[in-house]
Amino acid sequence: MKLRKSTMALWVLFLLGMIFMNGCDPPVTVETPVPTLDIAAIVETVVATVVTTQPTSDATATYAAIATEIAVTTQRAQAESTAKPTEGAKDPDPLTPTPTPTATPIPTPKPDAVVNAAALNLRSGPDTVYDVLGVLKQGDPLKVTGKCPAGDWLKVIAPGRQEGWVACSLLQVSVDVAGVPVAQAPPMPTPIHTPIPVVTPTPDLLPPPIPLEPENGASFIGEPALLKWQWDRPRATNEVFSVRVRRKGETRVCHHAQAKDLEYKGSLTYCTAGTHYWSVALVRDLDPGLPEEDMNRWQNLSAPSEERWFYYVPPVEPWTWPIPDIEETEPEPGPSPGDED
């Protein structure tokens, strides 16, 4: 009996200590109030338990039974207080949609420069002599990475990560160009020298020489041809007269000869028997090393004279008598009106 009273005394002191410690805890601010545990009820339960417990000399077992009863009672009280709904709280309305949070827009960074031309060449270096890598269009954003020493060309990164140089005057620049570092430019390309062809101007043609002899319808049979003309202007040492003879019905020249005087006398080497036309013009000898038959050697200084016609039989060509009647072989009118009048 003394042991039971001692035990009760110990437990009463233990419970009073718990109550004292519970009262000394600093207040905790919570949004939802939690009901205070009824400590008196717990003590009363403990006392009843101790009284109804059969006597035992094992104090340790008695204390364990009492501690277990206190723990079970405390847990039950806490569970009941937690399960109770908070007074004044409202259940969420299942029909009310939960608002979707609005995403905060991220501001787009401003480019260092923008193309301010309809078309802008992106070059491999800071000059127009460098190759064109591509063509940028109006409004293309650019990232500036460097500049030339003069600052009039910027090294940029274009859309598509293409790197090159552009003229600063055709950009709308947002950064301070003075603070942009100087970038090393590639070596200047070697210019390809394209020789400019020298064109010899063709001077205005002078008036043509005037044919004098022979008259239209003359004949040279078995003898050299004798052709004369008139020229009243001075001539340089490399300027001569070019005599051209063609056979009737042909445009190709069958005989071409040069004369320094105002007449030509000689055989018409490549001309056969028949009616022929002749003309004369003043020419300049451009290259004495070329053959006389090469027309690239001569530059016309005057217009060719009007054509005259004659009947010709080479000296080396045999013929039979009588000579054909010239009237029967009279040529068709030449290119100039009145040649055969």
Buried (B, 14 or more C-beta within 10 A) or exposed (E): EEEBEEBBEBBBEBBEEBBEEEEEEEEEEEEEEEEEBEBEEBBEBBBEBBEEBEEEEEEEEBBEBBEEBBEEBEEEBEEEEEEEEEEEEEEEEEEEEEEEEEEEEEEEEEBBBBBBBEEBBBBBBBBEEBEEBEEBEEEBBBBBBBBBEEEEBBBBBBEEEEBBBBBBEBBEBEBEBEEBEEBEBEEEEEEEEEEEEEEEEEEEEBEBBEBEEBEBBBBBEEEEBBBBBEBEEEEEEEBBBBBBBBBBEEEEBBBBBBBEEBBBEEBBEBBEBBBBBBBBBBBBBEEEEEEEEEEEBBBBBBBBBBBBBBBBBBEEEEEEEEEEEEEEEBBEEBEEEEBBE
